[in-house]
Amino acid sequence: MDPPKVKNWDKMVHAPFKKVVKFDLICMGIGTVIGMGIGAFIATNF
Protein backbone atom coordinates (compact mmCIF):
# COMPACT_ATOMS: atom_id res chain seq x y z
CA MET A 1 0.00 0.00 0.00
CA ASP A 2 2.92 2.39 0.71
CA PRO A 3 4.14 4.55 -2.18
CA PRO A 4 7.59 3.63 -3.60
CA LYS A 5 9.15 6.81 -2.13
CA VAL A 6 8.73 5.38 1.39
CA LYS A 7 10.64 2.23 0.41
CA ASN A 8 13.55 4.29 -0.98
CA TRP A 9 13.58 6.45 2.17
CA ASP A 10 13.55 3.24 4.24
CA LYS A 11 16.65 2.00 2.38
CA MET A 12 18.40 5.34 2.98
CA VAL A 13 17.51 5.36 6.69
CA HIS A 14 18.76 1.80 7.17
CA ALA A 15 22.11 2.39 5.47
CA PRO A 16 24.97 0.36 6.98
CA PHE A 17 25.73 1.99 10.34
CA LYS A 18 29.53 1.80 9.87
CA LYS A 19 29.28 3.80 6.63
CA VAL A 20 27.16 6.46 8.34
CA VAL A 21 29.60 6.73 11.27
CA LYS A 22 32.61 6.95 8.92
CA PHE A 23 30.89 9.70 6.89
CA ASP A 24 29.96 11.53 10.11
CA LEU A 25 33.53 11.36 11.43
CA ILE A 26 34.92 12.66 8.12
CA CYS A 27 32.44 15.57 8.21
CA MET A 28 33.33 16.33 11.85
CA GLY A 29 37.05 16.19 10.99
CA ILE A 30 36.61 18.62 8.09
CA GLY A 31 34.50 20.89 10.31
CA THR A 32 37.18 20.88 13.03
CA VAL A 33 39.92 21.74 10.52
CA ILE A 34 37.85 24.59 9.05
CA GLY A 35 36.97 25.82 12.55
CA MET A 36 40.63 25.80 13.60
CA GLY A 37 41.57 27.66 10.40
CA ILE A 38 38.94 30.34 11.02
CA GLY A 39 40.03 30.56 14.69
CA ALA A 40 43.68 31.01 13.73
CA PHE A 41 42.73 33.60 11.08
CA ILE A 42 40.72 35.64 13.62
CA ALA A 43 43.45 35.28 16.28
CA THR A 44 46.16 36.56 13.93
CA ASN A 45 44.08 39.46 12.56
CA PHE A 46 42.74 40.87 15.85
N, C-alpha and C positions, 0 to 999 in steps of 0.2 A: 504493500500500500504506500510506503514511503517514496517520495520522489528520488530520482537518482542522485541529486545534489547531496542529500543526506548521507548516502553511502560513500561518496567521495570524501565528504567532510570527516566521516567516521574513519576512513583510511588514514587521513592526514592526522587526526587526533591520536590515533593508535600507532603512530610511527615508532620505530624501534627506539627505546628509551635512551640507549647509549648514544645513538646518533644525535638525539635532541640535546643531551647533556654536553656532548663534544661541541656542537654548534653554539650552545649557550656559553661555554667556557671561552671559545674563540671570540665571540662577541664581547664578553666581559674583558678579555685580554686587550682587544683593540680599544675598547672604551677607556680602560685604565691608561694605556699608552697615550691616547689622545688627551685625556684629562691631565696627565703629567706634563705633556707638551704645553698645553694651555697654561697650566700652573707655572711652569718655568718661564714661559713667555711673559706672563703678568708680573712675576717676581722680578725679572730682569728689567722690565720697562718702568716699574713704579718703585 
